[in-house]
């Protein structure tokens, strides 16, 4: 399983598991469908939205592990 890191591009995070989309949306990151998600890292998006990238990466990884079981 690929580990989600704050230097990953949002598009690549979504490609790991589409279930990450609701988590990003719940955090106020409505950029998942905009062109910025094609080249913006999780950390860059978190800076724009005033979020802690490490905390969000952990939430995303915890979710992926819970559904993929790895």
Backbone torsions as a table, in degrees:
resi	resn	phi	psi	omega
1	UNK	NA	137.0	177.1
2	UNK	-76.0	134.7	177.4
3	UNK	-88.3	131.6	178.5
4	UNK	-79.5	128.1	178.6
5	UNK	-124.4	162.0	-176.5
6	UNK	-69.8	-14.0	178.2
7	UNK	-93.6	5.5	177.2
8	UNK	-81.2	147.5	176.2
9	UNK	-74.9	140.0	-176.7
10	UNK	-52.7	-43.3	179.8
11	UNK	-56.7	-40.4	-179.3
12	UNK	-69.9	-33.5	176.6
13	UNK	-64.7	-44.4	179.0
14	UNK	-63.3	-35.6	178.9
15	UNK	-67.5	-26.2	176.8
16	UNK	-66.2	-45.7	178.2
17	UNK	-160.2	118.9	-178.5
18	UNK	-64.1	-16.0	176.0
19	UNK	-66.7	-11.1	176.4
20	UNK	-72.1	-21.6	-177.9
21	UNK	-57.2	-50.9	179.7
22	UNK	-60.6	-33.1	178.5
23	UNK	-65.1	-46.0	178.8
24	UNK	-63.3	-43.1	179.3
25	UNK	-62.9	-41.4	179.2
26	UNK	-63.7	-24.5	177.8
27	UNK	-86.1	0.4	179.6
28	UNK	91.8	8.2	-179.8
29	UNK	-90.7	83.4	179.9
30	UNK	-84.5	9.5	-179.9
31	UNK	-78.0	-3.1	-176.3
32	UNK	-58.9	-26.4	-180.0
33	UNK	-104.4	1.2	-176.7
34	UNK	-97.7	162.4	-178.9
35	UNK	-57.9	-25.3	179.7
36	UNK	-60.4	-30.6	-177.9
37	UNK	-66.8	-15.5	179.7
38	UNK	-77.0	-18.9	-177.6
39	UNK	-140.0	2.4	-177.3
40	UNK	-98.0	134.7	177.7
41	UNK	-78.6	164.1	176.5
42	UNK	-59.9	-41.3	-179.6
43	UNK	-63.6	-43.3	178.5
44	UNK	-62.0	-42.8	179.3
45	UNK	-65.6	-38.3	179.3
46	UNK	-65.5	-38.5	178.1
47	UNK	-60.6	-46.3	-179.7
48	UNK	-61.5	-36.7	-175.1
49	UNK	-96.8	3.4	177.9
50	UNK	68.8	35.5	-178.1
51	UNK	-113.8	160.2	175.7
52	UNK	-88.2	115.0	-176.0
53	UNK	-64.1	-35.9	179.6
54	UNK	-66.0	-41.1	179.1
55	UNK	-65.1	-44.2	-179.2
56	UNK	-67.7	-39.7	177.7
57	UNK	-60.6	-39.9	177.9
58	UNK	-64.1	-43.4	177.9
59	UNK	-58.3	-45.2	-179.0
60	UNK	-64.8	-44.8	178.7
61	UNK	-64.4	-41.0	178.0
62	UNK	-60.3	-41.3	178.3
63	UNK	-63.2	-49.5	-177.2
64	UNK	-59.7	-43.3	178.0
65	UNK	-62.4	-39.5	-178.2
66	UNK	-66.2	-31.5	-179.0
67	UNK	-94.6	-29.7	-178.9
68	UNK	-94.1	-18.0	176.8
69	UNK	72.3	23.4	179.6
70	UNK	-112.2	NA	NA
